[in-house]
């Protein structure tokens, strides 16, 4: 258990460092005037900067948020009441008793502090606003409970797929098991194991990922025999059967609770930084396009007039690097190793194009641009060859510069969450260290394609 605890603490510290680096970068931009010089941009990215601050504060508070989702009448509120040991949340026979998300504090075992969040049914009539609220709740949640009360319906399966896409660990809670005979219960459990993974090719759910409960068992008629030999029949309500769910949650929190906190914080930070990058690039699209075309024309003209092939390639590379630097300064986005590696390939492709252009002109015209320039005094016809070669290479150079500029835009937007301590980098680091017996392992499989 100490191994898990040390690893969780490492994950939490890495997440804190990542968020502090992001906040320090955007704080530097504000102080240097790159943000404050554009009031419109400051207003646009204010929600994301506030989200980064709030996420860092949540990490420091060590409160784990568990949100419960499901369709109407599946017993979501009853499950939470059973965990709490008290009927705090309203329940009832009518659909839509829960009209808005409501949270309550829970301290299982007297150690871990948990915030339980109840949500409206995902399939309520005219419930679009409720669906929006549910999406906001799942964004904040560290762990999701998805409650069903039998075989998964088509609507439930679709809702489950959407929750899986939120990139959060999920426990499937099979409620109302008291209504099913043991045989039927076993068959439903096996079906849920397969469908609950959310992907026909995925492995069946692990024991920690699916739990059977009876949060609010139906009343049973019992026979009472009195001492005076009278017999009567009374209705009694059995106690809730949620011990297995409570134990499962406690095991997860003790084994990987801080890692869950760290991962969710990083996912929120990644989304916030990506939104900042997108808004910045969208707002400055015209300025960026002007810069790219300016460098495209300068590079094409320089290559066309320069008679030395080697200097074409060297000068073209310098121009490409200057273009990338100009775009990075315009956007105020950090340049990380992610962009550097990706853009370098584009620059090499651009330089390779110039080299191929030089070799092509040499093959077609019988001499290179450099040779044509040197010998043009002896043979005036070589001036025509020089001009043809220069124009061809100028076109290649211009296209290369434009390609580098467009690639820089893409990688500056995507790369802000990579690099050392970038949110995406630390997410990948955490998921690469999780044990196969943890609930985070499935998340690693689900994110494997993306990362």
KOLKEDO-617962 format. One record per residue: z negated, y negated, x negated of N, C-alpha, C in turn; residue in three letters. Coordinates in steps of 0.1 Angstrom, whole numbers, padded with zeros to 4 digits, always signed. Each point is the difference from the previous one (the first is absolute). Layout:
N
ZYXZYXZYXala...
This chain:
451
+0000+0012-0008+0000-0012+0008+0000-0013-0009unk-0006+0001-0012-0001-0011-0008+0014-0004-0006unk+0009+0011-0001+0013-0003-0005+0008-0008+0011unk-0002+0004+0013+0006-0008+0011-0005-0014+0000unk-0013-0002-0002-0006-0013+0001+0005-0009-0011unk+0001+0005-0013+0006-0007-0011+0014-0004+0002unk+0008+0009+0006+0014-0003+0002+0002-0010+0011unk-0009+0001+0010+0001-0010+0011-0003-0014-0005unk-0011-0001-0009-0003-0013-0005+0011-0006-0009unk+0007+0009-0007+0011-0004-0008+0011-0006+0009unk+0003+0007+0011+0010-0005+0009-0004-0013+0006unk-0012-0002+0004-0005-0012+0006+0002-0012-0010unk-0004+0003-0013+0001-0011-0010+0014-0003-0003unk+0009+0010+0000+0014-0003-0003+0006-0008+0012unk-0004+0003+0012+0005-0008+0012-0005-0014-0001unk-0013-0002-0004-0005-0014-0001+0008-0008-0011unk+0002+0007-0011+0007-0007-0011+0014-0004+0004unk+0007+0009+0008+0013-0003+0005+0001-0012+0009unk-0010+0000+0010+0000-0012+0009-0004-0013-0007unk-0009+0001-0010-0004-0012-0007+0012-0005-0008unk+0008+0009-0006+0011-0004-0008+0010-0008+0009unk+0003+0006+0012+0009-0006+0010-0005-0014+0004unk-0013-0001+0003-0005-0013+0004+0000-0010-0011unk-0003+0005-0012+0000-0010-0012+0014-0005-0002unk+0011+0009+0002+0013-0004-0002+0004-0011+0010unk-0003+0002+0013+0004-0010+0010-0009-0012-0001unk-0012+0001-0005-0009-0011-0003+0006-0009-0011unk+0006+0007-0011+0006-0007-0011+0012-0008+0005unk+0008+0006+0009+0012-0007+0006-0004-0012+0007unk-0012+0001+0008-0004-0012+0007-0005-0011-0009unk-0007+0004-0011-0005-0010-0009+0012-0007-0008unk+0010+0009-0004+0011-0005-0008+0010-0009+0009unk-0002+0001+0013+0008-0008+0008+0013+0007+0006unk+0002+0012-0004+0012+0008+0004-0001+0003+0015unk-0012+0002+0005-0002+0002+0014-0002-0013+0008unk-0009-0009-0006-0003-0012+0008+0011-0010+0000unk+0010+0002-0009+0012-0009+0001+0009+0003+0012unk-0003+0011+0006+0008+0003+0012-0009+0003+0012unk-0004-0010+0007-0010+0001+0011+0005+0011+0011unk+0013+0001+0002+0004+0010+0010-0003+0014-0004unk+0002+0003-0013-0003+0013-0006-0015+0003+0001unk-0008-0011-0003-0015+0002+0000-0004+0004+0014unk+0005-0006+0010-0003+0004+0014+0004+0013+0003unk+0012+0004-0005+0006+0013+0004-0009+0012-0006unk-0004-0002-0013-0007+0012-0006-0015-0001+0001unk-0005-0010+0007-0015-0002+0002-0006+0013+0007unk+0006+0006+0010-0006+0012+0006-0001+0011-0010unk+0010+0002-0008-0001+0011-0010-0010-0002-0011unk-0002-0013-0004-0010-0003-0010-0014+0002+0006unk-0001-0004+0012-0013+0002+0007-0003+0015+0002unk+0011+0008+0002-0002+0015+0002-0004+0006-0014unk+0005-0005-0011-0004+0005-0013-0014-0003-0002unk-0005-0012+0003-0014-0003-0002-0009+0009+0009unk+0004+0001+0013-0008+0008+0009-0001+0015-0005unk+0011+0005-0005+0001+0014-0005-0010+0002-0011unk+0000-0010-0010-0009+0001-0011-0015+0000+0005unk-0003-0009+0010-0013+0000+0005-0004+0013+0007unk+0009+0006+0007-0002+0013+0006-0004+0011-0010unk+0007-0001-0011-0003+0010-0011-0014-0002-0005unk-0004-0012-0001-0014-0003-0005-0011+0004+0010unk+0004+0000+0013-0010+0003+0010-0002+0015+0002unk+0009+0009-0005-0001+0014+0001-0001+0006+0014unk+0005-0007+0010+0000+0005+0014+0013+0007+0002unk-0001+0013+0005+0012+0008+0002+0003-0001+0015unk+0013-0003+0003+0004-0002+0014+0007+0013+0005unk-0005+0006+0011+0006+0011+0006+0005-0003+0014unk+0013+0000+0002+0006-0003+0013+0004+0012+0008unk-0003+0000+0013+0004+0011+0008+0012-0004+0009unk+0010+0009+0001+0012-0002+0008+0003+0012+0008unk+0008-0002+0010+0005+0011+0009+0005-0006+0013unk+0005+0009+0008+0004-0005+0014-0012-0001+0009unk+0003-0006+0012-0011-0002+0009-0006+0014+0005unk-0012-0001+0003-0007+0012+0006-0002+0011-0010unk+0001-0002-0013-0002+0010-0010-0015+0001-0005unk-0007-0010+0004-0015+0000-0003-0003-0007-0014unk+0008-0010-0003-0002-0007-0013-0014-0007+0000unk-0004-0007+0010-0013-0007+0001-0011+0010+0000unk+0002+0011+0007-0010+0011+0001-0002+0006-0014unk+0010+0002-0008-0002+0005-0013-0008-0009-0009unk+0002-0013+0001-0008-0009-0008-0014-0001+0005unk-0002+0000+0013-0014+0001+0006-0007+0012-0005unk+0007+0011+0000-0007+0013-0005-0004-0001-0015unk+0009-0006-0008-0004-0002-0014-0012-0010-0001unk+0000-0010+0008-0011-0010-0001-0013+0006+0006unk+0001+0010+0009-0011+0005+0006-0005-0008+0012unk+0008-0009+0005-0004-0009+0010+0013-0005+0008unk-0001-0002+0013+0011-0005+0007+0002-0015+0000unk+0005-0004-0012+0001-0015-0002+0014-0004+0005unk+0010+0007-0001+0013-0003+0004+0002+0005+0014unk+0007-0008+0008+0002+0003+0014+0010+0011+0002unk-0003+0010+0008+0009+0011+0003+0001+0001+0016unk+0010+0007+0004+0002+0002+0015+0012+0008+0003unk+0001+0004+0013+0011+0009+0004+0013-0008+0002unk+0000-0013+0000+0012-0007+0002+0007-0003-0014unk+0014-0001+0001+0007-0003-0012-0003-0014-0005unk+0001-0002-0013-0001-0014-0005-0014-0006+0001unk-0010+0008-0001-0014-0006+0000-0002-0010-0012unk+0006+0005-0012-0001-0009-0012+0012-0010+0001unk-0003-0012+0001+0010-0011+0002+0004-0007-0013unk-0009+0001-0010+0003-0007-0013-0008+0008-0011unk+0004-0002-0012-0008+0007-0011-0014-0005-0001unk-0009+0009-0002-0014-0003-0001-0006+0008-0011unk-0008-0006-0008-0006+0007-0012-0015+0000+0001unk-0005+0011-0005-0015+0002-0001-0003+0005-0014unk-0012-0003-0005-0004+0005-0013-0007+0014+0002unk+0002+0008-0010-0005+0013-0001-0004+0004-0014unk-0012+0005-0001-0005+0003-0014-0004+0015+0000unk+0010+0009-0001-0004+0014+0000-0007+0004-0013unk-0010+0008+0002-0008+0005-0012-0009-0011-0006unk+0001-0012+0006-0008-0011-0005+0005-0006-0013unk+0012+0004-0005+0005-0005-0013+0013-0008+0002unk+0010+0006+0005+0013-0007+0000+0001-0009+0013unk+0005-0012-0002+0001-0009+0011+0014+0000+0005unk+0002+0003+0013+0013+0002+0006+0002-0009+0012unk+0012-0005+0002+0003-0008+0012+0010+0009+0008unk-0005+0004+0012+0009+0008+0009+0007-0009+0009unk+0013+0001+0001+0009-0009+0008+0006+0008+0012unk-0003-0003+0012+0006+0006+0012+0012-0009+0004unk+0011+0007+0004+0012-0007+0004+0005+0004+0014unk+0008-0009+0006+0006+0004+0013+0010+0012-0002unk+0003+0006+0011+0009+0011+0000+0014-0005-0004unk+0007+0008-0008+0013-0004-0005+0011+0001+0010unk-0003+0006+0011+0011+0001+0010-0003-0007+0013unk-0008-0010+0000-0004-0007+0012+0012-0008+0006unk+0001+0000+0013+0010-0008+0007-0001-0015-0004unk+0011-0006-0003+0000-0015-0003-0010-0002-0012unk+0000+0009-0009-0010-0001-0011+0006-0004-0013unk+0011-0009+0000+0006-0004-0012-0010-0008-0009unk-0007-0009+0006-0010-0008-0007-0011+0009-0006unk-0004+0011+0008-0009+0009-0006+0005+0008-0012unk+0013+0003+0001+0006+0007-0011+0000-0009-0013unk+0003-0013+0002-0001-0009-0011-0014+0000-0006unk-0010+0000+0008-0014+0000-0004-0003+0013-0008unk+0006+0011+0005-0002+0013-0006+0006+0000-0014unk+0012-0006-0002+0006+0000-0013-0008-0009-0010unk-0006-0010+0005-0009-0008-0008-0012+0007-0005unk-0006+0008+0010-0012+0008-0003+0004+0011-0011unk+0011+0007+0002+0003+0010-0010+0003-0006-0014unk+0004-0012+0000+0002-0007-0013-0013-0002-0007unk-0010-0002+0007-0014-0002-0006-0007+0012-0002unk+0004+0011+0006-0008+0013-0001+0001+0007-0013unk-0011+0006-0004+0001+0009-0012+0002+0014+0003unk-0004+0004+0012+0002+0014+0005+0003+0000+0015unk+0009+0008+0005+0004+0001+0014-0004+0013+0006unk-0006-0001+0012-0002+0011+0009+0010+0000+0011unk+0008+0010+0001+0010+0001+0011-0005+0011+0010unk-0004-0005+0012-0006+0009+0010+0010+0006+0010unk+0000+0013+0001+0009+0007+0010-0010+0009+0008unk+0005+0004+0012-0008+0009+0008+0007+0013+0004unk+0009+0004-0008+0008+0012+0003+0013+0000-0009unk+0010+0007+0004+0013+0000-0007+0005-0014+0000unk+0006-0003-0012+0006-0014-0002+0012-0002+0009unk+0000-0011+0008+0012-0004+0008+0010-0007-0009unk+0012-0002+0006+0010-0007-0008-0005-0015-0003unk-0006-0006+0009-0005-0014-0002-0011+0000-0011unk-0008+0010+0000-0011+0001-0010+0006+0003-0014unk+0010+0008+0000+0007+0003-0013+0006-0012-0006unk+0007-0008+0008+0006-0012-0004-0010-0010-0006unk-0011-0001+0008-0011-0009-0005-0006+0005-0013unk-0001+0013-0001-0006+0006-0013+0010-0003-0011unk+0013+0001+0002+0009-0003-0011-0001-0015-0004unk-0002-0009+0009-0001-0014-0003-0013-0002-0008unk-0011+0007+0004-0012-0002-0008+0001+0006-0014unk+0007+0011-0001+0003+0006-0014+0007-0010-0009unk+0009-0008+0006+0007-0010-0007-0008-0012-0005unk-0012-0001+0005-0009-0011-0004-0006+0003-0014unk+0002+0012-0005-0005+0004-0013-0015+0000-0001unk-0006+0005+0010-0015+0002+0001-0004+0014+0002unk-0011+0005-0006-0004+0014+0002-0004+0001+0015unk+0002+0012+0006-0001+0002+0014-0007+0013+0003unk-0009+0000+0009-0007+0013+0005+0005+0001+0015unk+0005+0012+0003+0004+0003+0014-0013+0006+0007unk-0004-0006+0010-0012+0004+0008+0004+0007+0013unk-0002+0013+0001+0003+0007+0012-0012-0001+0009unk+0000-0008+0010-0011-0003+0009+0001+0009+0013unk-0011+0001+0007-0001+0007+0013+0003+0015-0001unk-0005+0006-0011+0002+0014-0002-0008+0008+0010unk-0010-0006+0006-0007+0008+0010+0008+0003+0012unk+0011-0006+0002+0009+0003+0012+0009+0011-0003unk+0000+0006-0012+0010+0011-0003-0007+0013-0004unk+0005+0011+0005-0005+0013-0005+0002+0001-0015unk-0007+0009-0007+0001+0001-0014+0014+0004-0005unk+0006+0008+0008+0014+0004-0004+0010-0011+0000unk-0001-0008+0011+0009-0012+0002-0003-0010-0011unk-0013-0002-0002-0004-0009-0010+0005+0003-0014unk+0000+0013-0004+0005+0004-0013+0015-0002-0001unk+0008+0002+0011+0014-0002+0000+0003-0015-0002unk-0007-0008+0008+0002-0015-0001-0003-0005-0014unk-0011+0005-0006-0004-0004-0013+0011+0003-0011unk+0006+0012+0001+0011+0004-0009+0012-0009+0002unk+0003-0004+0012+0011-0009+0003-0002-0014-0006unk-0013-0004+0002-0003-0013-0006+0000+0000-0015unk-0003+0011-0006+0001+0001-0015+0014-0003-0005unk+0010+0005+0008+0014-0002-0004+0005-0014+0003unk-0002-0004+0013+0005-0013+0005-0008-0012-0006unk-0012+0002-0003-0009-0011-0004+0004-0006-0014unk+0007+0009-0008+0005-0005-0013+0010-0011+0002unk+0007-0001+0012+0010-0010+0002+0013+0002-0006unk+0002+0012-0006+0013+0004-0006+0001+0015+0000unk+0011+0005+0005+0002+0015+0001+0000+0006-0014unk+0004-0007-0010+0000+0005-0014-0014-0001-0007unk-0009-0008+0006-0013-0002-0007-0009+0012+0002unk-0010+0001-0009-0009+0011+0001-0009-0002+0012unk-0005+0012+0006-0009-0002+0011-0013-0008-0003unk-0006-0005+0010-0012-0008-0003-0011+0008-0006unk-0007-0006-0010-0012+0006-0006-0012+0000+0009unk-0010+0008-0002-0012-0001+0008-0006-0014+0002unk+0000-0008-0010-0005-0013+0001+0009-0010+0008unk+0012+0005+0004+0009-0009+0007+0001+0003+0014unk-0006+0010+0005+0000+0003+0015-0014+0006+0004unk-0006-0006+0010-0013+0004+0004+0000+0001+0015unk-0007+0011+0005-0002+0002+0015-0013-0005+0004unk-0001-0008+0011-0012-0006+0005+0000+0001+0016unk-0012-0002+0005-0001-0002+0014-0010-0012+0001unk+0006-0012+0001-0008-0012-0001-0008-0003+0012unk+0005+0003+0012-0006-0002+0012+0002+0012+0009unk-0007+0012-0003+0003+0012+0008-0002-0002+0015unk+0008+0008+0007-0001+0000+0015-0013+0006+0004unk-0005-0005+0011-0013+0006+0005+0003+0014+0005unk-0011+0009-0002+0001+0014+0003-0010+0003+0011unk+0004+0009+0009-0010+0004+0010-0008+0012-0006unk-0013-0001+0001-0009+0010-0006-0009+0005+0011unk-0004+0013-0001-0009+0006+0009-0014-0001-0005unk-0009-0005+0009-0014-0002-0003-0009+0010+0008unk-0008+0008-0007-0009+0009+0007-0014-0005-0001unk-0006-0002+0011-0014-0006+0001-0010+0011+0000unk-0013-0004-0003-0011+0010+0000-0003+0005+0014unk+0004-0007+0010-0003+0005+0013+0012+0008+0006unk+0009+0004-0010+0012+0009+0003+0011-0008+0007unk-0001-0013+0001+0011-0007+0006+0011-0002-0011unk+0012+0000+0005+0011-0002-0009+0008-0013+0005unk+0003-0008-0010+0008-0012+0003+0011-0002-0010unk+0009-0009+0003+0011-0003-0009+0000-0015-0003unk+0001-0003-0013+0000-0014-0004+0011-0003-0010unk+0004-0013-0001+0010-0004-0009-0006-0006-0013unk+0004+0006-0011-0006-0005-0013+0012-0004-0009unk-0002-0010-0008+0010-0005-0009-0003+0005-0014unk+0007+0009-0006-0003+0004-0014+0001-0012-0010unk-0007+0002-0011+0000-0011-0010+0014-0001-0007unk+0004-0011-0005+0012-0001-0007+0001+0009-0012unk+0012+0005-0002+0003+0009-0012+0008-0008-0010unk-0006-0008-0009+0007-0008-0009-0006+0002-0015unk-0009+0010-0001-0006+0001-0014+0011+0003-0010unk+0010+0008+0003+0010+0003-0010+0008-0012-0004unk+0003-0009+0010+0007-0012-0003-0009-0010-0009unk-0012-0001+0004-0009-0008-0008-0001+0005-0015unk-0002+0013-0001-0001+0006-0013+0013-0002-0008unk+0012+0001+0006+0013-0002-0006+0001-0014-0005unk-0004-0010+0008+0001-0014-0004-0009-0002-0012unk-0013+0005+0001-0009-0002-0011+0005+0006-0013unk+0006+0012+0001+0005+0006-0012+0012-0009-0006unk+0008-0005+0008+0011-0008-0005-0005-0013-0006unk-0010-0006+0007-0005-0013-0006-0007+0002-0013unk-0008+0011-0001-0007+0003-0012+0009+0004-0012unk+0011+0007+0004+0010+0005-0010+0010-0011-0004unk+0004-0008+0009+0011-0009-0003+0000-0014+0008unk-0012-0003+0005-0002-0012+0008+0005-0013-0008unk-0005-0002-0012+0003-0012-0008+0015+0000-0004unk+0006+0012-0002+0014+0001-0003+0008-0004+0013unk-0005+0003+0012+0007-0004+0012+0000-0015+0001unk-0012-0006-0003-0001-0015+0000+0010-0006-0010unk+0000+0005-0012+0008-0005-0010+0015+0001+0004unk+0004+0011+0005+0014+0003+0003+0004-0010+0012unk-0008-0001+0010+0004-0008+0011+0001-0015-0004unk-0010-0004-0009+0001-0014-0005+0013-0003-0008unk+0004+0010-0007+0012-0002-0008+0012+0000+0008unk+0001+0009+0011+0011+0000+0009+0001-0014+0007unk-0011-0005+0004+0000-0014+0006+0004-0010-0010unk-0005+0001-0012+0004-0010-0010+0015+0001-0003unk+0005+0012-0001+0014+0002-0003+0009-0006+0011unk-0004+0002+0013+0007-0005+0011+0000-0016+0000unk-0012-0005-0003-0002-0015-0001+0009-0006-0011unk+0000+0006-0011+0008-0005-0012+0015+0001+0003unk+0004+0011+0006+0014+0002+0004+0004-0010+0010unk-0009-0004+0009+0003-0010+0010+0002-0014-0006unk-0009-0003-0010+0001-0012-0007+0013-0001-0008unk+0004+0011-0006+0013+0000-0008+0011-0002+0010unk+0000+0007+0011+0011-0001+0010+0001-0015+0005unk-0011-0005+0004+0000-0014+0005+0005-0010-0010unk-0004+0002-0013+0004-0009-0010+0015+0001-0003unk+0005+0012+0000+0014+0001-0003+0009-0005+0012unk-0005+0003+0012+0007-0005+0012+0001-0016+0000unk-0012-0006-0003-0001-0014+0000+0009-0007-0010unk+0001+0006-0012+0007-0006-0011+0014+0007-0002unk+0006+0005+0010+0012+0007-0001+0011-0009-0005unk+0002-0012+0006+0011-0009-0004-0002-0004-0015unk-0012-0004-0004-0002-0004-0013+0003+0011-0010unk-0004+0012+0003+0003+0012-0008+0015+0002-0002unk+0007-0001+0012+0014+0002+0000+0007-0010-0009unk-0004-0012+0001+0006-0011-0009-0003+0003-0015unk-0012+0005-0003-0003+0003-0014+0009+0012-0005unk+0001+0010+0008+0009+0011-0004+0014-0004-0002unk+0006-0008+0009+0014-0004-0001+0001-0009-0013unk-0010-0008-0002+0001-0009-0012+0000+0008-0013unk-0008+0010-0001+0000+0008-0012+0012+0009+0000unk+0005+0004+0011+0013+0008+0000+0011-0008-0005unk+0001-0013+0004+0011-0008-0005-0001-0003-0015unk-0013-0004-0004-0002-0003-0015+0003+0012-0009unk-0005+0012+0005+0003+0012-0008+0014+0003-0001unk+0007-0001+0011+0015+0003+0000+0007-0010-0009unk-0003-0013+0001+0006-0010-0008-0002+0002-0015unk-0013+0003-0003-0004+0002-0015+0007+0012-0005unk+0001+0011+0007+0007+0012-0005+0015-0003-0001unk+0006-0007+0009+0014-0003+0000+0004-0008-0013unk-0009-0010-0003+0004-0009-0011-0004+0005-0014unk-0010+0010+0000-0005+0005-0013+0010+0010-0005unk+0004-0001-0013+0010+0009-0006-0006+0012-0006unk-0013+0001-0002-0007+0011-0007-0005+0010+0010unk+0004+0012+0000-0004+0010+0010-0015+0003-0001unk-0005+0001-0012-0015+0003-0002-0008-0011+0007unk+0004-0012-0002-0008-0011+0006+0002-0001+0015unk+0011+0006+0005+0001+0001+0015-0012+0009+0005unk-0002+0011-0006-0010+0009+0005-0014-0006-0002unk-0002-0005-0012-0013-0006-0003-0003-0012+0009unk+0009-0009+0001-0001-0012+0009-0002+0004+0014unk+0008+0010+0005-0001+0005+0013-0014+0005+0004unk-0005+0008-0010-0014+0005+0002-0010-0011+0001unk+0001-0010-0009-0010-0011+0001+0002-0007+0013unk+0012-0002+0005+0002-0007+0013-0006+0008+0011unk+0001+0013+0000-0006+0008+0010-0015-0001+0000unk-0006+0000-0012-0014-0001-0001-0005-0014+0005unk+0008-0010-0003-0004-0014+0004+0001-0001+0016unk+0010+0007+0005+0002+0000+0015-0012+0007+0007unk-0005+0011-0006-0011+0007+0006-0013-0009-0001unk-0001-0006-0011-0012-0009-0002+0000-0012+0010unk+0012-0005+0002+0001-0011+0009-0003+0004+0014unk+0004+0012+0004-0003+0005+0014-0015+0003+0001unk-0006+0006-0010-0014+0003+0000-0008-0013+0001unk+0004-0010-0007-0007-0013+0001+0002-0007+0014unk+0012+0002+0006+0003-0006+0013-0009+0007+0010unk-0001+0013+0000-0008+0008+0010-0015-0001-0003unk-0004-0002-0013-0014+0001-0003-0006+0014+0001unk+0009+0010-0001-0005+0014+0001-0002+0006-0014unk-0010+0009-0002-0002+0005-0013+0011+0010-0004unk+0003-0001-0013+0010+0009-0006-0008+0012-0006unk+0002+0012+0006-0007+0012-0005+0009+0009-0007unk-0006+0011-0006+0008+0009-0007+0010+0008+0009unk-0003+0000+0013+0009+0007+0009+0013-0008+0001unk-0001-0013+0002+0013-0008+0000+0007+0000-0013unk-0008-0001-0011+0006-0001-0013+0009+0013-0003unk-0006+0012+0003+0008+0012-0002+0012+0001+0008unk-0001-0004+0013+0011+0001+0010+0011-0010-0004unk-0004-0012-0003+0010-0011-0002+0006+0002-0014unk-0007+0006-0009+0006+0003-0013+0013+0009+0001unk-0001+0009+0009+0011+0009+0003+0012-0008+0005unk-0002-0010+0008+0010-0008+0006+0006-0009-0011unk-0008-0005-0009+0004-0008-0011+0009+0008-0010unk-0005+0012-0003+0008+0009-0009+0013+0003+0007unk+0000+0002+0013+0013+0003+0007+0009-0012-0001unk-0005-0012+0001+0008-0013-0001+0005-0001-0014unk-0008+0003-0010+0004-0001-0014+0011+0010-0003unk-0003+0012+0005+0010+0011-0002+0014-0004+0006unk-0001-0007+0012+0013-0004+0006+0008-0009-0009unk-0007-0009-0007+0006-0009-0009+0007+0007-0012unk-0008+0010-0005+0005+0008-0011+0012+0008+0004unk+0000+0006+0012+0011+0007+0005+0012-0009+0002unk-0003-0012+0005+0011-0010+0002+0007-0003-0013unk-0008-0001-0011+0005-0003-0013+0009+0012-0005unk-0005+0012+0002+0007+0012-0004+0013+0002+0008unk-0001-0004+0013+0011+0002+0009+0011-0010-0003unk-0003-0012-0003+0010-0010-0004+0006+0004-0013unk-0008+0006-0009+0006+0004-0013+0010+0011+0002unk-0003+0009+0010+0009+0012+0002+0013-0005+0007unk-0002-0008+0010+0012-0004+0008+0008-0010-0007unk-0006-0010-0006+0008-0011-0007+0003+0003-0014unk-0006+0010-0006+0002+0004-0013-0009-0007-0010unk-0008-0009+0004-0009-0007-0009-0012-0006+0009unk-0011-0002-0007-0012-0004+0007+0001-0016+0002unk-0010-0005+0008+0000-0014+0001-0003-0007-0013unk-0009+0006-0008-0004-0006-0013+0012+0000-0009unk+0007+0011-0001+0012+0000-0008+0011-0009+0004unk+0002-0001+0014+0010-0010+0005-0004-0014-0004unk-0013-0003+0001-0004-0014-0003+0002-0003-0015unk-0003+0010-0009+0002-0002-0014+0014-0002-0004unk+0009+0008+0006+0014+0001-0005+0009-0009+0009unk-0006-0008+0009+0009-0008+0009+0007-0011-0008unk-0005-0004-0012+0008-0010-0008+0012+0006-0006unk+0000+0013-0004+0011+0006-0006+0011+0004+0011unk-0005+0004+0011+0009+0005+0011-0004-0007+0013unk+0007-0010+0004-0003-0008+0012-0001+0009+0013unk+0007+0012+0000+0000+0009+0012-0014+0006+0001unk-0008+0000-0011-0014+0005+0002-0009-0009+0008unk+0004-0013+0001-0008-0009+0009+0000+0006+0014unk+0012+0004+0005+0001+0006+0013-0009+0012+0002unk+0000+0009-0011-0008+0012+0000-0015-0004+0001unk-0004-0011-0008-0014-0004+0000-0004-0005+0014unk+0009-0008+0006-0003-0006+0013-0002+0011+0011unk+0009+0010-0001-0001+0011+0010-0013+0008-0002unk-0003+0003-0013-0012+0008-0002-0012-0009+0003unk+0000-0013-0003-0011-0009+0003-0003-0001+0015unk+0011-0001+0008-0002-0001+0015-0005+0013+0006unk+0005+0011-0005-0005+0013+0005-0015+0002-0003unk-0004-0004-0013-0014+0002-0004-0009-0010+0007unk+0005-0012+0003-0007-0010+0007-0004+0005+0015unk+0010+0007+0006-0002+0006+0013-0011+0011-0001unk+0001+0008-0010-0010+0011-0002-0014-0006-0002unk+0000-0011-0008-0013-0007-0003-0006-0006+0012unk+0008-0007+0008-0005-0006+0012-0005+0010+0010unk+0007+0011+0002-0004+0011+0009-0013+0005-0005unk-0002+0002-0013-0012+0006-0006-0012-0009+0002unk+0002-0014-0002-0010-0009+0003-0005+0000+0014unk+0010+0000+0009-0003+0000+0015-0008+0013+0003unk+0004+0011-0005-0007+0013+0002-0014+0000-0005unk-0002-0006-0012-0013-0001-0006-0009-0009+0009unk+0005-0011+0005-0007-0009+0009-0005+0007+0012unk+0010+0007+0007-0004+0007+0012-0010+0011-0002unk+0002+0007-0011-0010+0011-0003-0014-0006-0003unk+0000-0012-0007-0013-0006-0003-0007-0004+0013unk+0008-0005+0010-0007-0003+0013-0006+0012+0006unk+0007+0011+0000-0005+0013+0006-0013+0004-0007unk+0001+0001-0013-0011+0006-0008-0012-0010-0001unk+0002-0013+0000-0011-0009+0001-0008+0002+0013unk+0008+0002+0010-0007+0002+0013-0008+0014+0001unk+0006+0010-0005-0006+0013+0000-0010+0003-0011unk+0002-0007-0011-0008+0003-0012-0014-0007+0000unk-0002-0009+0009-0013-0008-0001-0012+0009+0002unk+0002+0012+0006-0012+0009+0002+0000+0011-0010unk+0009+0000-0010+0000+0010-0011-0006-0006-0013unk+0003+0006-0011-0005-0006-0012-0015+0004-0002unk-0006-0004-0011-0014+0003-0003-0009-0006+0011unk-0008+0009+0006-0009-0004+0011+0007-0005+0013unk+0013+0002+0001+0006-0003+0012-0004+0010+0011unk+0000-0005+0013-0006+0008+0010+0008+0014+0001unk+0013+0000+0000+0007+0012+0001-0003+0009-0012unk-0001-0006-0012-0003+0009-0012-0014+0006+0001unk-0010-0007+0005-0013+0006+0002-0001+0010+0011unk+0008-0002+0011+0001+0010+0011+0005+0013-0006unk+0011-0001-0008+0006+0012-0006-0010+0007-0009unk-0008-0008-0008-0010+0005-0009-0010+0008+0008unk-0006-0006+0010-0010+0006+0008+0005+0013+0006unk+0012+0000+0006+0005+0012+0007+0003+0011-0010unk+0003-0004-0012+0003+0011-0010-0013+0007-0005unk-0011-0006+0004-0013+0006-0005-0008+0008+0011unk+0005+0000+0012-0007+0006+0011+0001+0015+0000unk-0011+0006+0004+0000+0015+0000+0007+0006+0012unk+0005+0012-0001+0007+0006+0011-0009+0003+0012unk-0014+0000-0002-0009+0003+0011-0004-0013+0007unk+0006-0011-0003-0004-0013+0006+0010-0004+0011unk-0005-0008+0009+0009-0004+0011+0011-0010-0005unk-0003-0006-0012+0010-0009-0006+0012+0007-0005unk-0002+0013-0002+0012+0008-0006+0012+0000+0008unk-0002+0001+0014+0011-0001+0009+0007-0013-0001unk-0008-0011-0002+0005-0013-0001+0009-0001-0012unk-0004+0006-0011+0008+0001-0012+0013+0006+0002unk+0000+0011+0008+0013+0007+0004+0009-0009+0008unk-0006-0007+0010+0007-0009+0009+0006-0012-0008unk-0007-0005-0010+0005-0011-0008+0008+0004-0012unk+0001+0013-0002+0007+0005-0012+0014-0005-0001unk+0007-0001+0011+0014-0004+0000+0001-0015-0004unk-0009-0008+0005+0000-0014-0002-0004-0003-0014unk-0010+0007-0005-0005-0003-0014+0006+0009-0010unk
